[in-house]
Each structure stands twice: as C-alpha cells, then as structure tokens.
Amino acid sequence: MNATVQTKIRALLAPLQKRWAQNPREQRLVRSALALLVLALLWFVALRPAIGTLRSAQIQGPQLRAQLQDMLQLQAQAQILQAQPLAQTQDSKSLLEAALPTLGSTASMSLTGDRATLTLEGSSADALAQWLTQARLNARARPLELHLTQSQGLWKGQIVLQVSSPATP
C-alpha cells in the first residue's frame, strides 16, 4: 500500500479509536455480544448435535442389544451346525421321511438321487415351518426350489431339497 493511503486510513480511524477508548460501556456491550455469539455458535455446532445423538442412542440402545442377542443366537446355531458331521445321504433321506408325519396327510415326498421333492396339499404354516426346521437341523437338507402358493392360510406346492452327501476327501 501507498504511504498516503495508509495515512488517510489512519486519519479516518483516529476519531473512531478515540471514541472507542472513551466508552467502556460500549466496549462491554460489544464484548458481551461477541461472547453471546460464541456461545450460540458453540451450542449449534457442538452441543446440540451431541445431545441429539445421545438421546437417539438411549432410544436405539435396547433395540440394538436385542438385535445383537438375536445375531449371537444365530451364530451359535450356525456353529453347532458346522460342528456336526455331515450325514450320509441315506441317513438324511430316512430322517426326512421320519419328519414327514409332522405335516400329516397333506404332504408326500419323493426321493431322487441327492434330492427330495416335498409336495404339499394344504399344509399349515406352523407344520411346514416345523418340518423345514427338522429337515435343516436333523437331515442337513437345504431348500433349492420353492413353488408355493397360499390359500386360506394353507400352503400348496412343491419344495425341492438338496440332501447332504458325505464330503469327498
């Protein structure tokens, strides 16, 4: 900057600086306003979002703990299933047939190779869920295809299951 410009700026600011130095009341008001502005900024930038997060964490905490418990139970069940030796195909088929009375007279099953086809004619959801659980846990069978329809709360259709086979060394 040019020296003359600096001199002109100082000349313009001199009366303001003199007036500022003579008014301690205005200095206190400006400082108070700045402090209030800093506090408002601190509230809106730091404290308010943190308090909102804390409140939502208190609400979500029990839900997340319940989800964690469910996941831990599923993990334990998966580990138990993984630890079980694979059943021979013939054993799996006989276990599937043994579970068939769970569905009553509304179901029939045919076995072909390493697949079992379950045909349903009006089975209840509870009975079907129970049979599928037995098929998964006991016979180590897993569903491959589902062709089901629901009518008046009863299930009709077919389920094709892969029957476990021994691991090849």
PyMOL commands that set and color helices and strands:
alter all, ss='L'
color gray80, all
select helices_A, chain A and resi 3-22+24-83+89-106+125-137
alter helices_A, ss='H'
color red, helices_A
select strands_A, chain A and resi 107-112+115-124+142-151+154-162
alter strands_A, ss='S'
color yellow, strands_A
deselect
rebuild
show_as cartoon
